[in-house]
């Protein structure tokens, strides 16, 4: 099993305290776990990491932050909501025909699908 291979709570081998998958101590959380609790790292440095082996991608890492130093997530203001809506609208607007496609335009084409396939648009 990969457990002892990534067990380094003192950080001597990996430079950071390192734990295997699902063996991190209480009081540490990933960004996603913090966000689920309505928190953010708040500028603190990475406190530890989790390492695990993935068959397709090799060794993976997840960084851990101290929960006691985490800060609450900043509330969504009307200005931030408007900026986010404008950014998403720009990602959905086709530069060729100027219509809102209703989905984020594929980066592969840079246009909506009807404009990417002229034959399909004519039919």
N, C-alpha and C positions, 0 to 999 in steps of 0.2 A: 504494500500500500504506500501511497505517496506522502503519508503523514510525517514521519520522522525526517524525511528528506527536506521539508520546508519548515521544520520547527527550529526557530532561531529567535526566541523572545528577547535576547540581549542585543541583537543586531550585529553580532560579530562577523557573520558570513555575508550577509546581504546589505549591511549598512543601515538598515532600519529593522526594528522589531518585526519579525516575520512569522506568520502562522499559516498552517495548512487550512484548506477549505473547511468551513464551519467550526473552526476551533479558536476563533478570536475571543479574547476576554470581554466581559461586560464593560460597558462604558465607551466602546469604540464602535463606529458605524461608518458605512460607505456614504457617499453623497446621496445616493438614491434612498438609502434608509433614513438619512437625516431629513430629506425632502418629504418622505412619507410622514414624518413626525412634525412637519411644518418648520423645520430648521434648515440652516445653511452653515457651511464651515466658518464663515465670517472672517476670513483672512488668516486663519491659523495654518500652520504648516502640517504636513502629513505626519501623523503620529506612528503609524505602523502600516503593514501591508499584508495581504493574503496572497499566497501564490498557489497555483494549482496547474496541473498538466492537462492540456486539451489535445486530443488526438489530431485535430485538424490544424490548430494554430500554435501548437507547442506550449510553452509555459506562459500562463496568463497571470496578470496581477490586478488586484483591486486595492485601492488606497483607503486607509481608515483614518478617521478624524475623531477627536475626543468630543463626546456628546456634551460634557459639562462646559466646554468652551464655545459650543455652537450658539449661534444667534438666531432669532426668529427670522423667517422669510419676510422680505419687505413686501408690503401690501401693493396690490395692483392699483395704480392711480389711473384716472381717466386719460391722462396724457400718455402713459405707458400702454394702455389698452388701445388707444388710437394709433400709436406708432406700430404696435404689433399687427393690428388689422391692416394698416397700409403696407407693411412688409409682406404679409401673406397675400394681399390683393396683387402686389407686384409679381409675386411668384406664380400667380394663376393667370395673369394677363399675357396674351400672345402678342409678341412684338410685330408679327406680320399682319394679322387681321385686327388686332386691337380688342378682341373680345375676351371676356372672363371665361376661361375654359371650364371652371367649376372644379378643377383639380390642379395640383401643382404640376407645372409643365415639366416633362422629362428633360433632364440635362442632356441626354443623348441627342435630342433634336433641337432644343431651344425654342420650339414652337408648339402650338397645340397639335394634336394628332391629325386633324383634317388638313392643316397647312403643311404638315410633314409629308403627307401622302397626297400629292395633287390629283392623282387619278381617283382617289376615294372621294375627294371634295367635289369633283366634277360629276360624279355619279349620283 
